[in-house]
């Protein structure tokens, strides 16, 4: 039973990790497709007729809560089109970013997560360089401000039971977590290195400090990517209180003991009943023999 519980935690970690990879792969596919559209060429004319801005607004609306904002900047960093008209003509300052992949890797980058003051909501900016369709140069950058709450939603859905989930970056920081862990201030905190010990996936029982007061069982799985997307080297954790995880094991042990006790009581009662039925004729025959030996007279025959 315990082995099955532990195995289920690891399988859940793997399934959630794959869901996150799929979600982000789709966002990168959006970036790769949209940056090559003819309408994005309006960056060159500063979207003078607002055709590109209207297109971005329609895209954002169609994807509902997936994106916080879609915008385009020219080579100078000025916002020339946006799904949020209030940001047009502002300047988007360069931010730290990471390269994705090798093929066309210089065209798609991720910026660092941008958390709100409460850290309960965040944005993951995705940069996509926009090429000119008429020469070999570039005309600007398309930004997809991905709503990081979509990742929270995946983790919250998986945490409907009595366990928590967390997404860990390559530096060991919690960059996303299910609701209970977020509410305890777990976001952007570092987990102890001993929790994973360099393994790609597995199951461990560890001391839950500093997030839990007791030992916890964790199932973990490092992102392996989705289709051509190599993943971000993030790790998904499924965390369960060790005491609670073992409740089914203890319940099964208790049921087993109760069944054993009941079976033993029935067996003993049955044995007494059988022994009584066997011993009564023997006792009667013994008594008959003793009376005959004593009295030298044939007594009344014992009942069978």
C-alpha positions in Angstrom: 0.0 0.0 0.0 2.8 2.5 0.9 4.6 1.7 -2.3 1.5 2.4 -4.3 1.0 5.7 -2.5 4.5 6.7 -3.3 4.3 5.6 -6.9 1.1 7.6 -7.4 2.9 10.8 -6.1 5.7 10.3 -8.7 3.2 9.6 -11.5 1.2 12.8 -10.5 4.4 14.8 -10.6 5.2 13.5 -14.1 1.7 14.2 -15.4 1.7 17.8 -14.0 5.2 18.4 -15.4 4.0 17.3 -18.8 0.9 19.6 -18.6 3.1 22.6 -17.8 5.5 21.8 -20.7 2.6 21.5 -23.1 1.1 24.8 -21.9 4.4 26.6 -22.4 5.2 24.9 -25.7 1.9 26.2 -27.1 2.8 29.7 -26.0 6.2 29.5 -27.8 4.4 28.2 -30.9 2.1 31.2 -30.7 5.2 33.5 -30.6 6.9 31.7 -33.5 3.8 31.9 -35.7 2.7 35.4 -34.9 6.1 37.0 -35.3 6.0 36.0 -39.0 2.6 37.3 -39.9 2.1 39.9 -42.5 0.3 42.2 -40.1 3.3 42.5 -37.8 5.1 44.3 -40.6 3.1 47.3 -39.6 5.7 47.8 -36.9 7.8 49.5 -39.7 5.1 52.2 -40.1 4.5 52.5 -36.3 1.1 50.9 -36.8 -0.2 54.2 -38.1 -3.7 52.8 -38.9 -3.8 50.7 -35.6 -4.4 47.5 -37.6 -1.8 45.7 -35.6 -3.1 46.9 -32.3 -6.6 45.7 -33.2 -5.2 42.4 -34.2 -3.4 42.0 -30.9 -6.5 43.0 -29.0 -8.5 40.3 -30.8 -5.9 37.7 -30.2 -5.8 38.5 -26.4 -9.6 38.3 -26.3 -9.7 35.0 -28.1 -7.2 33.5 -25.7 -9.2 34.8 -22.7 -7.0 34.8 -19.6 -3.9 33.2 -21.2 -2.2 36.5 -21.9 -2.1 39.6 -19.8 -1.0 41.7 -22.8 0.3 41.4 -26.3 2.5 44.2 -27.7 5.1 45.1 -30.3 8.0 47.4 -30.0 10.2 48.9 -32.7 14.0 48.6 -32.7 14.3 51.5 -30.2 12.0 49.8 -27.7 9.0 52.1 -28.2 5.7 50.3 -28.0 4.0 50.9 -31.4 1.1 48.4 -31.0 -0.6 46.8 -28.0 -3.7 45.0 -26.9 -3.7 47.7 -24.2 -4.0 51.0 -25.9 -2.8 52.9 -22.9 0.7 51.4 -23.3 1.2 52.6 -26.9 4.1 55.1 -27.3 5.7 54.0 -24.0 9.1 52.5 -23.8 9.8 48.9 -22.8 13.1 48.6 -21.1 15.3 45.6 -21.9 15.1 42.9 -19.3 17.2 39.8 -18.5 16.3 37.0 -20.8 17.3 33.4 -21.6 17.8 31.8 -25.0 15.5 29.0 -26.0 16.8 26.2 -28.2 19.4 26.2 -31.0 17.3 26.4 -34.1 16.1 30.0 -34.4 17.0 30.3 -30.7 18.0 33.9 -31.0 14.5 34.8 -32.1 12.6 33.5 -29.0 13.6 34.4 -25.5 12.1 34.3 -22.0 12.4 37.2 -19.6 12.5 36.6 -15.9 9.2 36.2 -14.0 7.5 39.4 -13.0 5.6 39.0 -9.7 3.0 41.5 -8.4 3.4 43.0 -4.9 1.3 40.2 -3.4 3.2 37.5 -5.4 -0.1 35.8 -6.0 0.0 36.8 -9.6 2.8 37.0 -12.1 3.7 37.5 -15.7 6.2 35.6 -17.8 7.2 37.8 -20.8 8.1 35.9 -24.0 10.1 37.9 -26.6 9.9 37.1 -30.3 12.1 38.9 -32.8 10.0 40.1 -35.8 11.9 39.6 -39.1 11.4 41.8 -42.1 9.6 40.0 -44.9 11.5 42.1 -47.4 15.1 41.8 -46.4 17.3 39.9 -43.9 16.9 42.4 -41.1 14.6 42.7 -38.1 12.0 45.4 -37.5 11.1 45.0 -33.9 10.0 42.6 -31.1 6.7 40.9 -30.3 6.0 40.4 -26.6 3.6 37.8 -25.3 3.0 38.6 -21.6 1.9 35.1 -20.4 -0.4 35.0 -17.4 1.6 32.9 -14.9 -1.7 32.3 -13.1 -2.3 29.6 -15.7 0.5 27.6 -14.1 -1.0 28.2 -10.7 -4.3 26.9 -12.1 -2.7 23.6 -13.2 -1.1 23.1 -9.8 -4.3 24.0 -7.9 -6.4 21.5 -10.0 -3.9 18.8 -9.2 -3.8 19.7 -5.5 -7.5 19.0 -4.8 -6.6 16.3 -2.3 -4.5 16.8 0.9 -1.2 17.5 -0.8 0.7 20.5 -2.2 2.5 21.0 -5.5 5.4 23.2 -6.4 7.4 24.1 -9.5 11.1 24.5 -8.9 13.5 26.3 -11.2 17.1 25.1 -11.9 18.3 27.2 -9.0 16.0 25.5 -6.5 13.5 28.3 -6.1 9.8 27.8 -6.0 8.5 29.8 -9.0 4.9 28.4 -8.8 2.9 26.6 -6.2 -0.6 25.4 -5.3 -2.8 27.7 -3.2 -1.9 26.5 0.3 1.8 26.7 -0.3 1.4 30.1 -1.9 -0.6 31.3 1.0 2.2 30.2 3.3 4.6 32.5 1.5 6.4 29.7 -0.4 6.9 31.6 -3.7 10.5 32.4 -4.6 11.8 30.6 -1.5 14.6 28.1 -2.1 14.1 24.5 -1.1 16.9 22.6 0.7 19.3 20.9 -1.8 18.8 17.6 0.0 15.2 17.5 -1.2 16.2 16.4 -4.7 19.9 15.6 -4.5 20.5 16.0 -8.2 18.1 13.3 -9.3 15.8 13.8 -12.3 12.8 12.0 -10.8 12.0 9.9 -7.8 10.3 9.6 -4.4 11.7 10.6 -1.1 10.7 10.9 2.6 12.4 14.0 4.0 12.3 16.6 6.8 9.8 19.2 5.6 11.6 22.2 7.2 11.2 25.1 6.5 7.8 24.7 4.9 6.4 21.9 7.0 6.7 21.0 10.6 6.8 17.2 10.0 8.4 14.8 7.6 6.9 14.8 4.1 6.9 12.4 1.2 7.7 14.0 -2.2 7.3 12.7 -5.7 9.3 14.8 -8.2 9.9 14.9 -11.9 12.1 17.2 -13.9 10.8 18.7 -17.1 11.6 16.6 -20.2 10.0 18.9 -22.7 7.2 18.5 -25.2 7.7 17.5 -28.8 10.5 19.7 -30.1 10.4 21.9 -27.0 13.3 20.8 -24.7 11.8 22.2 -21.5 13.2 24.7 -19.0 15.0 22.3 -16.6 12.2 22.9 -14.1 11.1 20.3 -11.6 7.6 19.6 -10.4 7.1 18.4 -6.8 4.1 16.7 -5.2 4.3 17.0 -1.5 2.3 15.0 1.0 2.5 15.0 4.8 4.1 11.6 5.8 1.7 11.0 8.6 -1.3 11.6 6.4 0.1 9.6 3.6 0.4 6.6 5.9 -3.2 6.8 7.2 -4.4 4.3 4.6 -1.6 1.9 5.5 -2.5 2.2 9.2 -6.2 1.8 8.4 -5.5 -1.3 6.4 -3.4 -2.7 9.2 -6.2 -2.0 11.7 -8.8 -3.7 9.5 -6.5 -6.7 9.1 -6.1 -7.0 12.9 -9.8 -6.8 13.4 -10.4 -9.4 10.7 -7.8 -11.6 12.3 -9.3 -11.2 15.8 -12.8 -12.0 14.4 -11.6 -15.0 12.5 -9.8 -16.3 15.5 -12.9 -15.9 17.7 -15.0 -17.7 15.2 -12.4 -20.5 14.8 -12.2 -20.9 18.6 -15.9 -21.0 19.1 -16.3 -23.5 16.3 -13.6 -25.7 17.7 -15.2 -25.7 21.2 -18.5 -26.6 19.6 -17.0 -29.5 17.6 -15.0 -30.7 20.6 -18.1 -30.7 22.7 -20.0 -32.8 20.2 -17.2 -35.3 20.0 -16.5 -35.5 23.7 -20.1 -36.1 24.9 -20.5 -39.6 23.5 -17.0 -40.6 24.7 -17.7 -39.3 28.3 -21.1 -41.2 28.3 -19.3 -44.4 27.2 -16.7 -44.0 29.8 -19.3 -43.5 32.5 -21.2 -46.6 31.3 -18.0 -48.7 31.5 -17.2 -47.5 35.0 -20.7 -48.3 36.3 -20.7 -51.7 34.7 -17.3 -52.5 36.3 -18.5 -51.2 39.7 -22.0 -52.7 39.9 -21.4 -55.8 37.8 -24.8 -55.1 36.2 -25.6 -53.8 32.8 -26.7 -50.2 33.2 -28.9 -48.3 30.8 -27.1 -47.8 27.6 -25.8 -44.3 27.0 -27.5 -42.2 24.4 -25.5 -41.8 21.2 
